[in-house]
């Protein structure tokens, strides 16, 4: 396949704006003659798919290339009969390790060859991977590298040589990361096999890239202002088309009743509002379904292979590593601090100048510089970038969904999944997720601070008595643009264990949503997922609160809005029975964080009378953090007090 023409690639980032004054204002260079704005079509870079493939295929190795050399050298010395005092102290050569290596001496050659092969291919991937991905013609070569790594991983796994035990796990936000997809070579081999099978087909794959704006929060991370179509031939991107999300929605052939909370602002349900479900795979599938229903795709029978959501923070992190970029066409310097807000202003200005056309393509304008700088980074900077992107994945700022069953099964076991926690059948503990959805609240979420506090008391009878407090403060009262000063109209969903019982609520906002049309009379159909959820809904004690079942959780939901310059507090009490109490009993608390939301969490759990927590040494265990991972899991142990 020939390299895609630049004329076939367009890009636009929709729905971002920055304040005119203050520390978040866009940086501009010294006064000079302003360059005339023009529309430029280029190959958009660092798409979600490229980020995903590059990280998942190489992160495990990228942070550990030095360790491969150490392992090879140590084993080679052992095979040559050279053992220095340093070698004898090397954990790679310890007797315990040797015992764990079946047929070690007979497999030294195979082990050395496989590790050397992996090291060589990792170096090539790090050096040329991005160039091959964006070449338009290097798909086969990129795929061959992945296949060689896959083959050599298979050799090591069949021998029983666990490279993962010798490779240090990366540090994310100062904490060591222990995840199977990073340390389990068998799991990585299976995942690479799924990626290779997905890419190695005689036709183009088509992936949807979703740009989520967290200044207008939605359940999976933010309003989908823009989307891209990424075309893949083997392992190379041949074309990218990025457009305003309203373009396919305006041409939709579907007439589907939207969630009732949205019925006051829209008549129909479009792809722009389809990320309404907290579970990213569910939302991603709904977005794909509604995109495919557009006249843009339905007549050609287009079916997308998957979706990747990227929050604006991802690009900000890239700029932090590669440095600010001056865009002469817009006379603005983009930095990691102002990216989200600065680009929005340029988009809005472009819309004012050409209301019938797509916004100016500022993301496309900076892409060549991003590609060039990333490819020219030194090893330390590359490692910093990879770990930064991996950190974003752990924070749910990169979320991935594929319709391919095997590939999605692998994704489900990584931080990229964005999936909701599945409570096992045998579960001694508690679960919580607090999910916000901005509905006609402007872009005010970027100026909203949120804190979550959960106080849990466990009784001797095995009941958990919970008091949840959510505080939201709106700091946008002095912003020039009205969209930041708008009342933050927030529909809040509290996901809990399915067996909880409601007790009390304070702080909800009374609100009545009046549908814009009569859906029955207008011939609208019902969505099966929404129909099931809403069929389980019931009002709670006549309050401004309802409960329903979503993703296997009991959800308590209601309006919780905050005017600019004010602070609002929501208090919610509920109970759960069935906790096993006894000395040595394991107790687990799981918190799923919402993508795109900056929030703090304080969790305090009090043990039953006569018991204490092994981890704290007393009856109270406390966790507090302003930097919560995408999924927090606390494993605690009850012990009898002396």
Residue pairs with C-beta under 8 A, 6 or more apart in sequence:
1 136
1 137
1 139
1 233
1 238
2 136
2 137
3 135
3 136
3 137
3 238
4 43
4 136
4 231
4 238
4 239
6 41
6 42
6 43
7 41
8 41
8 239
8 241
9 41
9 42
9 43
9 44
9 239
9 240
9 241
9 364
10 41
10 240
10 241
10 242
10 243
10 358
10 361
10 364
11 41
11 42
11 44
11 228
11 240
11 242
11 361
11 363
11 364
11 367
12 226
12 242
12 243
12 244
12 347
12 358
12 359
12 360
12 361
12 363
12 364
13 211
13 225
13 226
13 242
13 343
13 347
13 359
13 362
13 363
14 211
14 213
14 225
14 226
14 244
14 245
14 347
14 359
15 213
15 216
15 223
15 225
15 226
15 344
15 347
15 443
16 213
16 215
16 225
16 312
16 340
16 341
16 342
16 343
16 344
16 345
16 347
17 341
17 344
17 345
17 347
17 348
17 443
17 481
17 483
18 24
18 25
18 26
18 338
18 340
18 341
18 342
18 343
18 344
18 345
19 25
19 341
19 479
19 480
19 481
19 484
20 480
20 481
21 480
22 479
23 337
24 337
24 338
24 341
25 338
26 332
26 333
26 334
26 338
26 341
26 342
26 345
27 324
27 332
27 333
27 335
27 338
27 342
28 331
28 332
28 333
29 326
29 331
29 333
32 331
34 331
35 328
35 329
35 331
36 329
37 329
37 330
37 350
37 353
37 360
38 329
39 360
39 361
40 329
40 361
40 364
40 365
41 361
41 364
42 361
42 364
42 365
42 367
42 368
43 134
43 136
43 237
43 240
43 367
43 368
43 371
44 228
44 240
44 242
44 363
44 364
44 367
45 134
45 367
45 368
45 370
45 371
45 374
46 315
46 318
46 367
46 370
46 371
46 374
47 209
47 228
47 230
47 237
47 240
47 308
48 207
48 209
48 210
48 230
48 308
48 309
48 310
48 398
48 400
49 207
49 209
49 230
49 232
49 237
49 308
50 130
50 133
50 134
50 237
51 308
51 310
51 314
51 389
51 398
52 308
52 398
52 400
52 416
53 133
53 195
53 235
54 125
54 129
54 130
54 133
55 386
55 389
55 390
55 393
56 181
56 191
56 195
56 414
56 416
57 125
57 129
57 146
57 149
57 192
57 195
58 122
58 125
58 126
58 129
58 386
59 170
59 182
59 386
59 390
60 167
60 181
60 182
60 188
61 68
61 118
61 119
61 122
61 125
61 149
62 122
62 125
62 126
62 382
62 383
62 386
63 167
63 168
63 170
63 383
63 386
63 387
64 167
64 168
65 119
65 122
65 123
65 126
67 166
67 167
67 168
68 115
68 116
68 118
68 119
68 122
68 163
68 167
69 119
70 90
70 92
70 166
71 92
71 115
71 163
71 166
72 112
72 115
72 116
72 119
74 87
74 90
74 92
74 93
75 92
75 108
75 111
75 112
75 115
76 108
76 112
77 83
77 84
77 87
78 87
78 93
78 108
79 105
79 108
79 109
79 112
83 93
87 93
91 97
91 166
92 166
98 104
100 160
100 162
101 107
101 159
101 160
101 161
102 159
102 160
103 159
107 159
107 161
110 155
110 159
111 155
111 156
111 159
111 161
113 152
113 155
114 152
114 153
114 155
114 156
114 161
115 152
115 156
115 163
117 148
117 149
117 151
117 152
118 149
118 152
118 153
118 163
121 145
121 148
121 149
121 152
122 149
124 145
125 145
125 149
126 379
126 382
129 142
129 145
130 371
130 374
130 375
131 138
131 375
132 138
132 139
132 141
132 142
132 145
132 235
132 236
133 142
133 235
133 236
133 237
134 236
134 237
134 371
135 236
136 233
136 236
136 237
136 238
137 236
138 235
138 236
139 199
139 232
139 233
139 234
139 235
139 236
139 238
140 234
140 235
141 235
142 234
142 235
142 236
143 196
143 199
143 200
143 234
143 235
146 192
146 195
146 196
146 199
146 235
147 196
149 192
150 189
150 192
150 193
150 196
153 185
153 188
153 189
153 192
154 189
156 162
156 163
156 185
157 185
157 186
157 189
162 185
163 185
164 182
164 183
164 184
164 185
164 188
165 183
167 183
169 176
169 177
169 178
169 179
169 182
169 183
170 176
170 177
170 182
170 387
170 390
171 177
171 387
172 387
172 390
172 391
172 394
173 391
173 627
177 390
177 394
179 414
179 415
180 187
180 413
181 187
181 188
181 191
181 410
181 413
181 414
181 415
182 188
187 410
187 413
190 410
191 410
191 413
191 414
194 404
194 406
194 407
194 409
194 410
195 407
195 410
197 404
197 406
197 407
198 205
198 305
198 402
198 404
198 406
198 407
199 205
199 232
199 234
199 235
200 234
204 231
204 232
204 233
204 238
205 231
205 232
205 305
206 229
206 230
206 231
206 232
206 302
206 303
206 304
206 305
207 229
207 230
207 232
207 304
207 305
207 306
207 307
207 308
208 227
208 228
208 229
208 230
208 287
208 288
208 291
208 304
208 306
208 307
208 308
209 227
209 228
209 229
209 230
209 240
209 242
209 307
209 308
209 310
210 224
210 227
210 275
210 284
210 287
210 307
210 308
210 309
210 310
211 224
211 225
211 226
211 227
211 228
211 310
211 312
212 218
212 220
212 221
212 222
212 223
212 224
212 275
212 309
212 310
212 311
212 312
212 595
212 596
213 222
213 223
213 224
213 225
213 312
213 340
213 344
213 443
214 221
214 222
214 311
214 312
214 313
214 340
214 445
214 446
214 595
214 596
214 597
215 222
215 340
215 341
215 344
215 443
215 444
215 445
215 446
216 222
216 223
216 438
216 441
216 442
216 443
216 445
217 223
217 436
217 437
217 438
217 445
217 490
217 594
217 596
217 597
218 224
218 273
218 275
218 276
218 437
218 438
218 596
219 275
219 276
219 277
219 278
219 283
219 435
219 436
219 437
219 493
219 594
220 275
220 277
220 278
220 280
220 283
220 284
220 309
220 399
220 418
220 595
220 596
221 275
221 309
221 311
221 396
221 397
221 399
221 594
221 595
221 596
222 311
222 312
222 595
222 596
223 272
223 438
224 245
224 271
224 272
224 274
224 275
224 287
224 309
225 244
225 245
225 272
226 242
226 243
226 244
226 245
227 242
227 243
227 245
227 248
227 271
227 291
228 240
228 241
228 242
228 243
229 239
229 240
229 241
229 242
229 304
230 237
230 239
230 240
231 237
231 238
231 239
231 240
232 238
242 361
242 363
242 364
243 358
244 358
244 359
245 270
245 271
245 272
246 270
246 272
247 296
247 358
248 270
248 271
248 291
248 294
248 296
248 297
249 270
249 271
249 272
249 290
249 294
251 294
251 295
251 296
252 268
252 270
252 271
252 290
252 293
252 294
252 295
253 293
253 294
253 295
253 298
254 268
254 269
254 290
254 293
254 525
255 268
255 522
255 523
255 524
255 525
256 268
256 269
256 290
256 524
256 525
256 526
256 527
257 263
257 268
257 269
257 519
257 524
257 525
257 526
257 527
257 530
258 266
258 267
258 268
258 269
258 273
259 269
259 273
259 276
259 530
260 513
260 515
260 534
261 437
261 439
261 491
261 513
262 269
262 273
262 276
262 439
263 513
263 514
263 515
263 516
264 439
264 440
264 513
264 514
264 515
264 516
265 439
265 440
265 516
266 273
266 516
267 516
267 517
267 522
268 524
269 290
269 527
270 290
271 287
271 290
271 291
271 294
274 283
274 286
274 287
274 289
274 290
275 283
275 284
275 286
275 287
275 309
276 283
276 286
276 437
277 283
277 286
277 529
277 550
277 551
278 420
278 433
278 435
278 493
278 495
278 550
278 551
278 592
278 594
279 418
279 419
279 420
279 550
279 551
280 309
280 396
280 399
280 401
280 417
280 418
280 419
280 595
281 401
281 408
281 412
281 417
281 418
281 419
282 529
282 551
284 306
284 307
284 309
284 399
284 401
284 418
285 401
285 403
286 527
286 529
287 307
288 304
288 306
288 307
288 403
291 297
291 304
292 298
292 302
292 303
292 304
304 403
305 402
305 403
305 404
306 400
306 401
306 402
306 403
306 404
306 407
306 408
307 400
307 401
308 398
308 399
308 400
308 401
309 398
309 399
309 400
309 418
309 595
310 397
310 398
311 392
311 397
311 398
311 595
311 596
312 339
312 340
313 340
313 392
313 397
314 389
314 392
314 397
314 398
315 339
315 363
316 336
316 337
316 339
316 340
317 336
317 385
317 388
317 389
317 391
317 392
318 370
318 374
318 385
318 388
318 389
319 325
319 334
319 335
319 336
319 339
320 336
320 388
321 377
321 381
321 384
321 385
321 388
322 369
322 370
322 373
322 374
322 377
322 381
322 385
323 373
324 333
324 334
324 335
325 333
325 334
325 366
325 369
325 370
326 332
326 333
326 334
327 333
327 334
327 362
327 365
327 366
329 360
329 362
329 365
330 346
330 360
330 362
330 365
332 342
332 346
334 342
334 343
334 366
340 446
341 446
343 362
343 363
344 443
346 359
346 360
346 362
347 359
347 360
347 362
348 359
349 360
350 359
350 360
351 359
374 382
374 385
377 385
389 398
390 415
392 398
393 414
393 415
393 416
393 630
394 415
394 629
394 630
395 593
395 595
395 629
395 630
396 415
396 418
396 593
396 594
396 595
396 596
396 630
397 595
397 596
398 416
399 416
399 417
399 418
399 595
400 411
400 416
400 417
400 418
401 408
401 411
401 417
401 418
402 408
402 411
411 417
412 419
415 630
418 595
418 630
420 433
420 495
420 551
420 552
420 553
420 592
421 431
421 590
421 592
421 631
422 552
423 431
423 497
423 498
423 552
423 553
423 590
427 497
427 588
428 579
428 580
428 585
428 586
428 587
428 588
429 579
429 587
429 588
429 589
429 590
430 456
430 464
430 466
430 497
430 576
430 588
430 589
430 590
431 495
431 496
431 497
431 553
431 589
431 590
431 591
431 592
432 454
432 468
432 494
432 495
432 496
432 589
432 590
432 591
432 592
433 493
433 494
433 495
433 553
433 591
433 592
433 593
433 594
434 452
434 468
434 470
434 492
434 493
434 494
434 495
434 594
434 599
435 492
435 493
435 494
435 495
435 594
436 445
436 450
436 490
436 491
436 492
436 493
436 594
436 597
437 490
437 491
437 492
437 493
438 444
438 445
438 488
438 489
438 490
439 489
439 490
439 491
440 489
441 486
441 487
441 488
441 489
441 490
441 561
442 482
442 483
442 484
442 485
442 486
442 488
443 483
443 484
443 486
444 474
444 476
444 483
444 484
444 485
444 486
444 487
444 488
444 564
445 488
445 597
446 476
446 484
447 474
447 475
447 476
447 479
447 484
447 564
448 472
448 473
448 474
448 475
448 476
448 488
448 562
449 472
449 473
449 475
449 598
450 470
450 471
450 472
450 473
450 597
450 598
450 599
450 600
451 470
451 471
451 599
451 600
451 601
451 602
452 468
452 469
452 470
452 599
452 600
452 601
452 602
453 468
453 469
453 470
453 471
453 601
453 602
453 603
453 604
454 466
454 467
454 468
454 469
454 601
454 602
454 603
454 604
455 466
455 467
455 469
455 604
455 606
456 464
456 465
456 466
456 589
456 603
456 604
456 605
456 606
457 464
457 465
457 605
457 606
458 464
458 465
458 579
458 581
458 587
458 605
458 606
458 607
458 608
459 465
459 608
460 581
460 608
460 609
460 610
461 577
461 581
462 577
462 578
462 579
462 580
462 581
463 575
463 576
463 577
463 579
464 575
464 576
464 577
464 579
465 573
465 575
466 500
466 573
466 574
466 575
466 576
467 571
467 572
467 573
468 494
468 570
468 571
468 572
468 573
468 574
469 569
469 570
469 571
469 572
470 492
470 560
470 569
470 570
470 572
471 567
471 568
471 569
471 570
472 488
472 490
472 560
472 562
472 567
472 568
472 570
473 562
473 566
473 567
473 568
474 488
474 562
474 563
474 564
474 565
474 566
474 567
475 565
476 484
476 485
476 486
476 564
476 565
477 485
477 564
477 565
479 485
484 564
485 564
486 564
487 561
487 562
487 563
487 564
488 561
488 562
488 563
488 564
489 511
489 559
489 561
490 559
490 560
490 561
490 562
491 557
491 558
491 559
491 560
492 557
492 558
492 559
492 560
492 570
493 550
493 555
493 556
493 557
494 555
494 556
494 557
494 572
495 550
495 551
495 553
495 554
495 555
495 592
496 553
496 554
496 555
496 556
496 574
496 576
497 553
497 554
497 576
498 549
498 552
498 553
498 554
499 554
499 576
499 577
499 578
500 554
500 574
500 575
500 576
501 574
501 575
501 576
501 577
502 540
502 541
502 545
502 547
502 556
502 573
502 574
503 573
503 574
503 575
504 571
504 572
504 573
505 540
505 543
505 545
505 556
505 558
505 570
505 571
505 572
505 573
506 569
506 570
506 571
506 572
507 560
507 568
507 569
507 570
507 571
508 543
508 544
508 545
508 558
508 559
508 560
508 570
509 544
509 558
509 559
509 560
509 561
509 568
510 544
510 559
511 544
511 559
511 561
532 549
533 548
533 549
533 550
534 548
536 548
536 549
537 546
537 547
537 548
538 546
538 547
538 548
539 545
539 546
540 546
540 547
540 556
543 558
544 558
544 559
545 556
545 557
545 558
546 556
546 557
546 558
547 554
547 555
547 556
547 557
548 554
548 555
548 557
549 555
556 572
556 574
560 568
560 570
561 568
562 568
579 587
581 608
581 611
581 638
582 638
583 611
583 638
583 639
583 640
584 637
584 638
584 639
585 637
585 638
586 635
586 636
586 637
587 605
587 635
587 636
587 637
587 638
588 633
588 634
588 635
588 636
589 603
589 605
589 632
589 633
589 634
589 636
590 631
590 632
590 633
590 634
591 601
591 603
591 628
591 631
591 632
592 630
592 631
593 599
593 628
593 629
593 630
593 631
593 632
595 630
599 628
600 624
600 625
600 626
600 628
601 623
601 624
601 625
601 628
601 632
602 622
602 623
602 624
603 622
603 623
603 624
603 634
604 620
604 621
604 622
604 623
605 613
605 620
605 621
605 636
606 619
606 620
607 613
607 619
607 620
607 621
607 638
608 638
610 640
610 641
611 619
611 638
611 639
611 640
611 641
612 618
612 619
612 638
612 639
612 641
613 619
613 620
613 621
613 636
613 637
613 638
613 639
614 636
614 637
614 638
614 639
615 621
615 636
615 637
616 622
619 641
621 634
621 636
623 632
623 634
